[in-house]
Amino acid sequence: MIGIISATIALVGSIIAAIIDLKTTEIPDRIPHSMIISGIVLWCIASIISHNYWPILKSLIVGSAFLAFGFLLYYFGQWGGGDAKLLAAIGFLLPDLKIPHLQFAFPISFLLNLFFIGAIYALIYAIVLAIKNEKIICIFFRQLKSIANFLIIVFFILFVLFFALNFFISTYFRQAINIPFFIIASFFSILLISGLFIMWQFVNIVEKFGMRKRIPVSKLKVGDVLADSKLWEGVTKKEITQIKKAKKFVWIKEGVRFAPAFPLALLFTFLLGDAFLLFFRFLI
């Protein structure tokens, strides 16, 4: 029963956070804080009822681990503080959930799903931004064209290396030499690498040219993130006052509003299971 209540709070809380994040680019602290308190209280009740300290201990361990991991991403400028707290909140609420179709413990399955689904979500988000801004698409294709010859050479070398590696492994383990298979395996390996590289280039260009803008300081507001800020932390009223005294214009940046990935990952984990395993089964 407590597991169902916790799962409901996690899903509803993350949906509310996602909606607010899409509207304002910020997740109010009261949402993850309320979720964290709810998780700790619920698992304390579970421990009292069962006369076992393990339920609350698991909540504290998983929640603290998620919090540390989230703030590590925040420290390296990959996430906002709200995302880190939302991850921690889900850890405190759902340290252990018995779902038959999961191959891993729930926290591990959820975390893997979050990044898998989050990557797809971020790519779609970047594509939508690029469609709205034709300049991004032009820059992207211009950059690809400028390095096309270099990429062809690199991919050809990698193809030869993959082919040689397949040949060496088959020879070393005395397996049958299957040249057509080696060619196909090497080709798809290069296809995967090139696809990942092109996606990385695309997202990088979208971030650089579609998520940064120059504004007069009169339009700078609390919560805006300066383009040269290493941490994803919005400016305060005091900082805005200081900036207005020193500059007339500033560059600010926006990131992918990542909060919607949390309820999507939760729903996927609840209903379908492990995204990575389903993806590999589909490929095979």
NORJOZI-V458076 format. One record per pair of residues at least 4 apart in sequence whose C-alpha atoms are under 6 Angstrom apart, sorted by sequence separation. I is the first residue (numbers start at 0). J is the second residue. If there is no record, write none. Layout:
# NORJOZI-V458076
i=I j=J
i=I j=J
This chain:
# NORJOZI-V458076
i=7 j=11
i=8 j=12
i=9 j=13
i=13 j=17
i=16 j=20
i=19 j=23
i=20 j=24
i=28 j=32
i=29 j=33
i=37 j=41
i=46 j=50
i=53 j=57
i=57 j=61
i=58 j=62
i=59 j=63
i=65 j=69
i=70 j=74
i=73 j=77
i=89 j=93
i=90 j=94
i=105 j=109
i=109 j=113
i=112 j=116
i=113 j=117
i=114 j=118
i=117 j=121
i=143 j=147
i=150 j=154
i=154 j=158
i=167 j=171
i=169 j=173
i=180 j=184
i=181 j=185
i=182 j=186
i=189 j=193
i=190 j=194
i=199 j=203
i=204 j=208
i=205 j=209
i=206 j=210
i=234 j=238
i=242 j=246
i=260 j=264
i=266 j=270
i=267 j=271
i=268 j=272
i=20 j=25
i=46 j=51
i=72 j=77
i=73 j=78
i=103 j=108
i=169 j=174
i=20 j=26
i=46 j=52
i=72 j=78
i=73 j=79
i=129 j=135
i=46 j=54
i=224 j=232
i=96 j=105
i=224 j=233
i=16 j=26
i=95 j=105
i=223 j=233
i=222 j=233
i=223 j=234
i=42 j=54
i=43 j=55
i=222 j=234
i=42 j=55
i=70 j=83
i=221 j=234
i=69 j=83
i=221 j=235
i=162 j=181
i=66 j=87
i=65 j=87
i=162 j=185
i=161 j=185
i=226 j=250
i=62 j=87
i=226 j=251
i=225 j=251
i=226 j=252
i=158 j=185
i=216 j=243
i=224 j=251
i=62 j=90
i=224 j=252
i=61 j=90
i=62 j=91
i=216 j=247
i=215 j=247
i=216 j=248
i=58 j=91
i=61 j=94
i=215 j=248
i=214 j=248
i=214 j=249
i=58 j=94
i=213 j=249
i=57 j=94
i=213 j=250
i=212 j=250
i=212 j=251
i=211 j=251
i=211 j=252
i=210 j=252
i=210 j=253
i=31 j=84
i=35 j=88
i=38 j=91
i=31 j=85
i=34 j=88
i=38 j=92
i=26 j=81
i=35 j=91
i=31 j=88
i=9 j=89
i=5 j=92
i=117 j=260
i=113 j=264
i=79 j=231
i=112 j=264
i=76 j=229
i=76 j=230
i=76 j=231
i=74 j=230
i=112 j=274
i=108 j=273
i=101 j=272
i=100 j=272
i=17 j=258
i=17 j=259
i=14 j=262
i=13 j=262
i=10 j=262
